[in-house]
Amino acid sequence: VHNLKTDPAVFAAVLDGAKTYEIRKNDRGFAVGDNLVLRETLHTGRDMAMGSPLVYTGRAVTRRVSHVLEGPIYGLAAGWVILS
């Protein structure tokens, strides 16, 4: 199980089914069958990098990884993955 911070707009797209993938640095050894707990943050990652605090809204959604595409391939850098 991987608990992941998720920007508000991205969280909304996952929740309504429009976004069915995650692009992440593979610093956790993601694998098929893993569960991703996407936790909505109040502020974006960019806002937090500029000093806004990490605050969760309390909303979360869980998705199971069905495919892992590992870079470097198709413009995806080494060390990064696309999780379906």
HUPEVEN-V453048 format. One record per residue. RES is the residue in three letters. D_FIRST is the distance of its C-alpha to the first C-alpha in Angstrom with 1 decimal. Layout:
RES&D_FIRST ; RES&D_FIRST
This chain:
VAL&0.0 ; HIS&3.8 ; ASN&6.6 ; LEU&9.6 ; LYS&13.2 ; THR&15.2 ; ASP&19.0 ; PRO&20.9 ; ALA&22.6 ; VAL&19.6 ; PHE&17.7 ; ALA&20.9 ; ALA&21.1 ; VAL&17.6 ; LEU&18.5 ; ASP&21.9 ; GLY&20.7 ; ALA&22.6 ; LYS&19.8 ; THR&17.6 ; TYR&16.2 ; GLU&14.6 ; ILE&16.5 ; ARG&14.7 ; LYS&15.8 ; ASN&14.1 ; ASP&13.7 ; ARG&10.2 ; GLY&11.2 ; PHE&9.5 ; ALA&10.3 ; VAL&11.4 ; GLY&9.4 ; ASP&5.9 ; ASN&4.7 ; LEU&5.9 ; VAL&7.1 ; LEU&10.5 ; ARG&12.5 ; GLU&16.2 ; THR&18.4 ; LEU&22.1 ; HIS&23.2 ; THR&22.5 ; GLY&21.3 ; ARG&24.9 ; ASP&26.1 ; MET&23.9 ; ALA&25.2 ; MET&28.6 ; GLY&28.1 ; SER&26.6 ; PRO&24.2 ; LEU&20.5 ; VAL&20.6 ; TYR&18.0 ; THR&19.8 ; GLY&17.7 ; ARG&16.7 ; ALA&13.2 ; VAL&12.2 ; THR&9.3 ; ARG&9.9 ; ARG&9.1 ; VAL&10.2 ; SER&13.7 ; HIS&15.3 ; VAL&15.1 ; LEU&18.4 ; GLU&18.9 ; GLY&21.8 ; PRO&24.6 ; ILE&25.7 ; TYR&27.2 ; GLY&27.3 ; LEU&23.7 ; ALA&23.9 ; ALA&22.9 ; GLY&19.5 ; TRP&18.2 ; VAL&16.4 ; ILE&16.6 ; LEU&13.7 ; SER&15.0
